[in-house]
Amino acid sequence: MEPDSIDRVFDYVIPYIHTTDDRNSVSLVCRKWFHFDCLTRKHVTIHLCYATSPHRLSRRFPFLKSLTLKGKPGKAIPRASAFQWVPHDWGGYVSSWIEVISNTNSFRCLKSIRFRRMIVTDSDLELLVRMRGKDIRVLDINGFSTDGLLKVSTNCCNLRTLCLQKSEIVDKDGEWLHELASRNTCMESLNFYETGIDKCDTKDLVLLTKNCSDTLTSLKVTDCDLSDLMDVFRYAVKLEEYGGAPYTTSTGIVLKIPLKLRSITITYRRNHIPILIDFPQQLTELNLTCVSFNDNDYDGFLAYKCPSLEVLYAKDTIGDSGLQDLSQSCKKLRRVKIMRGSSEEGVVSQLGLIALARGCVKIECLHAYIKDITNEALECIGSNLKNLYDFRITSVATRQMMTDLPLDNGVQALLRGCTKLEKLGIYIHNPVPLTDVGLSSIGIFGKNLRSLMLGFLMKPNDGLLQLSVGCPKLQKFEVRGFGFNEQAISMLAWKLSSLRYMWIQSYRAGYTICETKMDFIESKGNIFGGDGNIRNLIRPNWHMELIRPEVHVDVDSFQPFSLLAYYSLIGQRMDLPKRVIPLHSPLDDHDSDDDD
């Protein structure tokens, strides 16, 4: 076949190549294929907003239709936000991106915008919707106030998706929802669950469902009286997903559930009327992480009433007995996430995980807070869950030692059996959850790992060196309770050419920061136990930031820092707060935002 013919064929084929990795590989073949990729790429996810600039991205992909931009790091680290390991003002300001997006000559095809863990203000929203409001179809954001939401409601009449879940929104009034309900007739998904918004009139919610009855498929709100929910369900005939905190001030209410409703996210207490009474047979997704069930409430509730369940999010109060019930009757489960409950000791152990692995072999994603885990449980998961691509276990702090540590054999069996595993997280508070042998196994058998999260490892330096030789696809590495030396972590940073992001919490820095000069001064020890310099970690296009603890640290004390390192095509960012100290690489001095 002639070269021109190959190009013509490829011109037709490349729009159907959707995965990011395949796209990236294609763009490296030759300049012409790189150009094809630039012109046809429709969606991009930037996992850290400082990895590139909006101008550079717009030049590279001028016809993007969808953009997801992520800011504040450390989300995957358990309880990172609760302990403020990353300061609120760390960065992730969206203003520079909004300015470029609002320019009609940039991102002119953009219709879907998602800003995750970024700082958005009312003025940012006002500029965005004033310039691009008629184009926006999907808006997923957090922060700001209801004044900003009012601008969105009045300028984005073609909005299909508005997601605000878990946003810290200043609730001034409910006018934004009234305008949205009055002006919009094509809304498909509205989500302001867990936002604290409570000044909305439920009549506006009913009006929205009435005006968008032909399109609305997903609705997640805050508190709602069941009597109002009756009208919502009456109009939202195509509703497939509902989330909220229904309550009642009267009795005898009978809800007519939309025929297509399959997914429920709900808050339920014993003095409330449960919404699940009449239609559990059709449920495929259930989120009970805000439900105040104990293990007795769970027993028998899910297993015999939700046989079609595919996705379950619950608290660890479900216990081993609840997981055993699930394994008997919920054979279609694909995603299971067991969050931390109110018990300090935890109630889920290897018994529940073994039962789940044996009974629900279709599981693809499994996260669990546990009080105990054994090698046998990990071996069982590896033997049965062949489709598993995302696995994370986090131990609940307990006074009792785990019964079967280290977990070296179990991790090896897990990786041998679950060949599709892309994300692995092991946070075990007890001493020596993994030795050098276990880490070496991850390097040998983790051929498809893209994300690795580890916790509380006690100086398995040789194992980390072995890990750095393997894991050819690893892009994200996170550690809590740091115990490696500099040589090992430097080797990891340099050997893993695919690595794009590294986060280390409880980083025992032996250098403190001079309050006046903001320089490093040597104190009683070195960063990694006295064997070198932290700057050995820096590689080309590799930016590093030390994040000081929230409390003031005396120069003679050794409080943990956090270390963030990430790959970036642009120079050092200029919006660093005082608690964040950059480690700039001299290798990047020649780089600029104008480089192609």
C-alpha positions in Angstrom: 0.0 0.0 0.0 1.3 3.5 -0.9 2.2 5.9 1.9 -0.6 8.3 0.8 -3.1 5.4 1.0 -1.9 4.6 4.4 -2.4 8.2 5.5 -5.9 8.2 4.1 -6.9 5.0 5.9 -5.4 6.3 9.1 -7.3 9.6 8.7 -10.5 7.6 8.9 -9.4 5.3 11.7 -7.9 7.7 14.2 -11.2 9.3 15.3 -12.2 5.9 16.6 -9.1 5.5 18.8 -10.4 6.6 22.2 -8.0 5.5 24.9 -5.5 8.0 26.1 -2.6 5.6 26.0 -3.3 4.5 22.4 -3.7 8.1 21.4 -0.4 9.1 23.0 1.4 6.1 21.3 -0.1 7.1 17.9 1.1 10.7 18.2 4.7 9.5 18.7 4.9 7.6 15.4 5.6 10.5 13.1 4.8 14.3 12.7 1.8 13.7 10.4 0.2 11.3 12.9 0.9 13.7 15.7 -1.0 16.4 13.7 -3.9 14.0 13.2 -4.1 13.4 16.9 -4.0 17.1 17.6 -6.9 17.8 15.3 -9.1 14.9 16.3 -8.7 14.6 20.1 -12.0 15.4 21.8 -11.3 14.8 25.5 -8.4 15.5 27.7 -7.9 15.0 31.5 -5.1 17.0 33.2 -4.4 15.2 36.5 -2.6 18.1 37.9 -3.4 21.6 36.7 0.3 22.7 36.8 1.4 20.0 34.4 0.7 22.3 31.5 -0.7 25.7 30.7 -4.1 26.5 29.0 -2.3 28.2 26.1 -0.2 25.2 25.4 -3.1 22.8 25.7 -5.2 25.0 23.4 -2.5 25.0 20.7 -2.0 21.3 21.0 -5.7 20.3 20.8 -7.7 23.2 19.3 -10.9 21.2 18.8 -11.4 19.7 22.3 -15.0 19.2 23.3 -14.4 18.0 26.9 -11.8 19.0 29.5 -11.3 17.7 33.0 -8.8 19.6 35.1 -7.7 18.5 38.6 -6.0 20.6 41.2 -5.3 19.9 44.9 -3.3 16.7 45.3 -3.5 14.0 47.9 -7.1 12.9 47.4 -6.3 9.2 47.4 -4.4 9.4 50.7 -6.9 8.3 53.4 -8.0 11.3 55.6 -5.7 13.7 53.8 -8.2 16.5 53.9 -9.2 15.9 57.5 -5.6 16.4 58.7 -4.9 19.3 56.3 -1.8 17.7 54.9 -2.3 19.9 51.9 -3.1 23.5 52.8 -6.4 25.0 51.6 -4.5 27.7 49.7 -2.0 25.3 48.2 -3.0 26.5 44.7 -5.1 25.2 41.9 -6.7 28.5 41.1 -8.8 28.3 38.0 -8.7 31.9 36.9 -5.9 31.5 34.4 -7.7 28.7 32.7 -11.1 30.5 32.7 -9.4 33.5 31.0 -8.2 31.3 28.1 -11.4 29.3 27.9 -13.4 32.5 27.8 -11.4 33.7 24.8 -13.5 32.7 21.7 -10.3 31.9 19.8 -9.3 29.2 22.2 -11.1 25.9 22.9 -13.9 27.1 20.6 -15.5 23.6 20.5 -15.5 23.1 24.3 -18.8 22.1 25.7 -17.9 20.0 28.8 -15.9 21.5 31.7 -15.0 19.7 34.9 -12.9 21.4 37.6 -12.0 19.0 40.4 -10.4 20.2 43.7 -9.7 23.6 42.3 -10.4 27.1 43.6 -13.3 28.8 41.8 -14.7 32.2 42.6 -18.0 33.9 41.7 -16.0 36.2 39.3 -14.5 33.2 37.6 -18.0 31.8 37.0 -19.3 35.1 35.8 -16.6 35.5 33.2 -17.0 31.9 32.0 -20.8 31.9 31.5 -20.8 35.5 30.1 -18.5 34.5 27.3 -19.2 30.8 26.8 -22.6 30.3 28.5 -24.4 29.4 25.3 -21.9 26.7 24.5 -21.6 24.9 27.9 -23.5 21.6 28.2 -21.7 20.0 31.1 -20.3 21.9 34.2 -18.8 20.1 37.1 -17.3 22.5 39.7 -16.9 23.3 43.4 -16.4 26.4 45.6 -18.0 29.9 45.1 -21.4 31.0 46.3 -25.0 30.9 45.2 -24.4 34.3 43.5 -22.1 32.5 41.1 -24.7 29.8 40.6 -27.3 32.4 39.7 -25.0 33.6 36.9 -24.8 30.0 35.6 -28.5 29.6 35.7 -29.3 32.8 33.8 -26.6 32.4 31.1 -26.5 28.7 30.5 -29.9 27.8 29.1 -28.6 24.8 27.2 -26.9 23.3 30.3 -27.4 19.5 30.4 -25.3 18.6 33.5 -24.6 20.7 36.6 -22.6 18.8 39.3 -21.8 20.5 42.6 -21.5 17.5 44.9 -19.4 18.0 48.1 -18.7 21.7 47.2 -18.2 24.3 49.9 -20.8 26.7 48.6 -21.8 29.9 50.4 -25.6 29.5 50.5 -27.2 33.0 50.3 -30.5 32.2 48.7 -32.3 29.8 46.4 -32.9 32.1 43.4 -30.4 30.2 41.3 -32.5 27.1 41.4 -35.6 29.1 40.5 -33.9 30.6 37.5 -32.5 27.2 36.4 -36.0 25.6 36.7 -37.6 28.5 34.8 -35.2 28.8 32.0 -33.9 25.2 31.3 -35.9 22.5 29.5 -33.1 20.1 28.6 -31.4 19.3 32.0 -30.2 15.7 32.2 -28.3 15.7 35.5 -28.5 18.0 38.5 -26.3 17.3 41.6 -26.0 19.5 44.7 -25.9 16.6 47.2 -23.7 17.1 50.3 -23.2 20.8 49.5 -25.0 22.3 52.5 -27.5 24.2 50.3 -30.8 24.3 52.1 -32.4 27.6 51.1 -33.9 26.2 47.9 -37.7 26.0 47.6 -38.8 22.5 46.8 -41.4 23.9 44.4 -38.6 25.0 42.1 -37.3 21.4 42.2 -40.7 20.2 41.2 -40.8 22.9 38.4 -37.5 21.7 37.1 -38.6 18.1 36.9 -41.8 19.2 35.2 -40.0 21.3 32.5 -37.3 18.7 32.0 -39.4 15.6 32.3 -38.3 14.3 28.9 -34.6 14.6 29.6 -33.9 14.4 33.4 -32.2 11.1 34.2 -30.1 12.0 37.4 -31.1 14.1 40.4 -29.1 14.5 43.6 -30.3 17.0 46.1 -30.2 17.8 49.9 -33.1 17.3 52.4 -36.5 16.8 50.8 -39.9 16.1 52.3 -41.3 12.9 50.9 -44.5 14.7 50.1 -42.6 16.9 47.7 -40.7 13.9 46.4 -44.0 12.5 45.2 -44.4 15.3 42.8 -40.7 15.1 41.7 -41.1 11.4 40.9 -44.4 12.0 39.2 -42.9 14.4 36.6 -39.4 12.8 36.3 -40.6 9.7 34.5 -37.2 9.0 33.0 -35.2 9.3 36.2 -32.6 6.6 36.6 -30.6 8.0 39.5 -31.7 9.7 42.7 -29.7 11.0 45.7 -31.0 12.9 48.7 -32.0 12.9 52.3 -35.8 12.3 52.3 -37.7 12.9 55.5 -41.3 13.0 56.4 -43.6 15.0 58.7 -46.6 12.8 58.0 -47.4 9.2 57.7 -49.1 7.1 55.0 -47.0 8.4 52.1 -46.7 6.0 49.2 -44.2 6.9 46.6 -44.7 6.0 42.9 -41.2 5.1 41.9 -40.1 6.0 38.3 -39.9 2.8 36.3 -36.3 3.4 35.2 -34.9 4.3 38.6 -31.8 2.1 39.2 -29.5 4.1 41.4 -30.0 5.5 44.9 -27.8 7.6 47.1 -29.5 8.2 50.4 -29.4 9.3 54.0 -31.6 7.2 56.3 -32.2 7.1 60.0 -34.5 4.9 62.0 -37.1 7.7 62.5 -37.3 8.3 58.7 -39.4 6.4 56.2 -37.0 4.4 54.0 -37.3 5.1 50.3 -36.2 1.6 49.4 -39.3 -0.3 50.5 -41.1 -0.7 47.2 -38.5 -1.2 44.5 -35.3 -2.9 45.6 -35.5 -5.6 42.9 -34.6 -3.1 40.2 -31.7 -1.4 42.0 -28.3 -1.8 40.4 -26.4 0.9 42.4 -26.8 1.8 46.1 -24.8 4.4 48.1 -25.3 4.1 51.8 -22.2 5.8 53.1 -24.3 8.5 54.8 -26.7 6.0 56.3 -26.6 5.4 60.0 -27.0 1.6 59.8 -25.2 -0.7 62.3 -24.3 -4.3 61.5 -27.7 -5.6 62.6 -29.5 -3.2 60.2 -27.4 -4.4 57.3 -27.9 -8.1 58.0 -30.4 -9.5 55.5 -31.4 -6.1 54.3 -29.3 -5.9 51.1 -28.8 -9.6 50.3 -32.4 -10.6 49.9 -33.8 -7.4 48.5 -31.3 -6.2 45.9 -30.4 -9.2 43.8 -29.5 -7.0 40.7 -27.0 -4.8 42.6 -23.9 -4.0 40.7 -22.4 -1.1 42.7 -22.4 -0.7 46.5 -20.9 2.0 48.6 -21.4 1.4 52.4 -19.7 2.0 55.8 -17.6 -0.7 57.4 -20.4 -1.2 59.9 -21.7 -3.6 57.3 -19.4 -6.0 59.0 -18.2 -9.5 57.9 -21.8 -10.8 58.2 -23.1 -8.2 55.8 -20.4 -9.0 53.3 -21.2 -12.7 53.6 -24.8 -12.0 52.9 -23.8 -10.0 49.8 -21.7 -12.9 48.6 -24.7 -15.2 48.7 -27.3 -13.1 46.8 -25.6 -10.2 45.0 -23.8 -12.1 42.3 -23.7 -9.2 39.9 -21.6 -6.9 42.0 -18.8 -5.1 40.0 -17.9 -2.2 42.4 -17.7 -2.4 46.2 -16.4 0.4 48.4 -16.5 0.0 52.2 -15.8 3.3 53.8 -14.8 4.0 57.4 -17.7 4.0 59.9 -18.0 5.2 63.4 -16.2 2.3 65.1 -12.5 3.1 66.0 -11.6 -0.5 65.9 -13.3 -1.4 62.7 -15.5 -4.5 62.0 -14.5 -5.8 58.6 -11.8 -8.5 58.4 -10.4 -11.1 56.0 -13.5 -13.2 56.6 -15.8 -10.8 54.8 -13.3 -10.2 52.0 -12.8 -13.9 51.4 -16.6 -14.5 51.3 -17.0 -11.6 48.9 -14.2 -12.8 46.6 -15.6 -16.3 46.5 -19.3 -15.3 45.9 -19.0 -12.2 43.7 -16.4 -13.1 41.0 -17.4 -10.2 38.7 -16.0 -7.5 41.0 -13.8 -5.1 39.2 -13.2 -2.5 41.9 -12.8 -3.2 45.6 -11.9 -0.7 48.3 -12.3 -1.5 52.0 -11.4 -0.2 55.5 -10.5 -3.3 57.5 -9.4 -4.3 61.0 -7.5 -7.3 59.9 -6.2 -8.9 56.7 -4.3 -12.1 55.9 -2.2 -13.5 53.1 -5.0 -16.1 52.6 -7.5 -13.3 51.9 -5.2 -11.7 49.2 -4.6 -15.1 47.7 -8.3 -15.7 47.5 -8.9 -12.4 45.8 -6.1 -13.2 43.3 -7.6 -16.6 42.6 -11.2 -15.5 42.1 -11.4 -11.8 40.9 -9.9 -12.0 37.5 -11.5 -8.8 36.3 -10.2 -6.7 39.2 -8.5 -3.5 38.1 -8.7 -1.3 41.2 -7.9 -2.7 44.7 -7.3 -0.8 47.9 -7.3 -1.8 51.6 -6.8 0.6 54.5 -6.5 -0.6 58.0 -8.5 1.2 60.8 -6.2 2.1 63.6 -6.4 -0.6 66.2 -4.6 -1.7 69.4 -4.5 -5.3 68.3 -1.8 -6.5 66.0 -2.8 -8.0 62.7 -2.6 -11.8 62.7 -0.6 -12.5 59.5 2.1 -10.0 58.6 4.0 -9.4 56.4 1.7 -9.7 53.4 4.4 -10.5 50.9 3.0 -13.8 49.7 -0.5 -12.5 49.5 0.5 -9.4 47.4 2.4 -11.6 45.1 -0.5 -14.0 44.6 -2.9 -11.0 44.1 -0.8 -9.6 41.3 -0.2 -13.0 39.7 -3.9 -13.7 39.6 -5.3 -10.2 38.9 -3.4 -9.5 35.7 -5.7 -6.5 34.8 -4.9 -4.7 38.1 -4.1 -1.0 37.3 -4.5 0.6 40.7 -3.2 -0.9 44.0 -3.3 0.7 47.5 -2.2 -0.9 50.7 -2.3 1.2 53.9 -1.6 -1.0 56.9 -0.9 0.7 60.3 0.9 -2.2 61.8 4.6 -2.5 61.6 6.1 -4.2 58.5 3.1 -4.8 56.3 5.4 -5.4 53.4 9.1 -6.3 53.3 11.6 -6.0 50.5 10.2 -9.3 49.1 6.7 -7.8 48.8 7.9 -4.7 47.1 10.0 -6.7 44.7 7.0 -8.7 43.8 5.1 -5.5 42.9 8.0 -4.6 40.6 8.0 -8.1 39.0 4.3 -8.7 38.6 2.8 -5.2 38.5 3.2 -4.9 34.7 -0.1 -3.1 34.3 0.0 -0.9 37.4 -0.6 2.8 36.7 -1.2 3.9 40.3 0.5 2.6 43.5 -0.4 3.8 47.0 1.5 2.4 50.0 1.4 3.2 53.7 3.6 2.7 56.8 6.5 0.8 55.3 9.6 0.6 57.5 12.6 1.2 55.3 12.3 -1.6 52.7 14.8 0.3 50.6 16.1 -2.7 48.6 12.6 -3.6 47.7 11.9 -0.1 46.4 15.0 -0.4 44.2 13.6 -3.6 42.7 10.2 -2.0 42.2 11.8 0.8 40.3 13.1 -1.7 37.8 9.6 -3.0 37.1 6.2 -1.4 36.8 6.8 0.0 33.3 3.4 1.8 33.2 3.4 3.4 36.7 2.4 7.0 36.5 1.3 7.8 40.1 3.1 6.9 43.3 1.8 7.9 46.8 3.2 7.0 50.2 2.0 7.6 53.7 4.3 7.1 56.7 7.6 7.5 54.7 10.5 5.2 55.6 12.7 5.0 52.6 16.2 6.5 52.1 17.2 9.0 49.5 19.0 6.6 47.3 15.9 4.3 46.9 13.4 7.1 46.3 15.8 8.9 43.9 16.3 5.6 42.0 12.5 5.3 41.7 12.1 8.8 40.4 14.8 8.4 37.8 14.2 4.8 36.7 10.5 5.0 36.2 10.4 7.1 33.1 6.6 6.8 33.0 6.2 8.4 36.5 4.3 11.7 36.4 3.3 12.3 40.0 4.7 11.4 43.4 3.2 12.3 46.8 4.9 11.5 50.2 3.0 12.2 53.4 4.8 12.2 56.8 8.0 13.1 55.1 10.6 13.3 57.9 12.5 16.3 56.7 15.8 16.9 58.4 16.0 20.3 57.0 13.9 23.2 58.3 13.0 26.4 56.7 14.6 29.7 57.7 11.7 32.0 58.4 13.5 35.1 57.1 15.4 33.8 54.0 13.1 30.9 53.0 16.3 28.9 52.3 17.1 25.4 53.5 19.3 25.2 56.6 20.9 22.1 57.9 19.7 20.9 61.3 20.2 17.7 63.3 20.0 15.1 60.6 19.5 14.7 56.9 16.3 14.3 54.9 16.5 10.6 54.5 18.5 9.5 57.5 21.7 11.2 56.5 22.7 9.7 53.2 22.4 12.5 50.7 20.7 15.5 49.3 17.0 15.8 48.5 17.8 17.6 45.2 19.0 14.2 43.8 15.3 13.5 43.2 15.0 16.2 40.7 15.0 15.2 37.0 14.2 17.2 33.8 10.7 18.7 33.8 10.3 17.4 37.4 8.9 20.0 39.9 9.1 19.3 43.6 7.4 21.1 46.5 7.9 20.7 50.3 4.7 21.4 52.2 5.2 22.5 55.8 2.9 21.2 58.6 -0.1 23.3 59.6 1.3 24.0 63.1 4.5 26.0 63.6 7.6 23.8 63.7 10.5 24.6 65.9 13.9 24.3 64.2 15.0 21.6 66.6 11.9 19.4 66.1 11.3 16.8 63.4 7.6 17.3 62.3 6.6 15.6 59.1 6.5 17.5 55.9 4.7 16.5 52.7 6.5 16.2 49.5 4.9 16.6 46.1 6.7 16.0 42.9 5.1 16.2 39.4 6.0 16.3 35.7 5.4 19.7 34.1 6.0 21.2 30.7 5.9 24.7 32.0 8.2 26.6 34.4 7.8 27.0 38.2 4.4 28.2 39.2 4.1 31.6 40.6 1.2 31.2 43.1 3.0 29.3 45.9 1.8 30.0 49.4 4.2 30.5 52.3 3.8 26.9 53.5 5.0 25.5 50.1 8.7 25.6 49.3 9.7 24.8 45.7 12.7 22.8 44.8 13.5 24.2 41.3 15.6 22.1 38.9 18.4 24.0 37.1 17.7 21.6 34.2 14.4 23.4 33.5 15.8 26.9 33.4 15.6 26.9 29.6 12.0 25.8 29.4 9.2 28.2 28.7 5.6 28.2 28.0 6.2 29.1 24.4 8.1 25.9 23.6 6.3 23.4 21.4 
